[in-house]
């Protein structure tokens, strides 16, 4: 994954950190487990995704689905 630029929280205006967690979803009738990436605003505990992170997460799911 290429370097992710720092994003500011739309709620507080403070820098957010990139987090990841394991998620399992159903994709093309198969269960896919992948690392879901998102930004976390520590003050509000809200999660945010940029178009780049959404694209990255979807590519992981798609590649896992093709390899089955």
Long-range contacts (C-beta under 8 A, 24 or more apart in sequence): 1-37, 1-56, 4-37, 4-52, 4-53, 7-39, 7-48, 7-50, 9-39, 9-41, 9-43, 9-44, 9-46, 9-48, 10-48, 11-41, 11-43, 11-44, 11-46, 12-41, 12-43, 12-44, 14-41, 14-42, 14-43, 16-40, 16-41, 16-42, 16-48, 17-42, 19-47, 25-61, 27-61, 27-62, 27-64, 27-65, 28-65, 30-65, 30-68, 32-61, 32-64, 32-65, 33-64, 34-60, 34-61, 34-64, 35-60
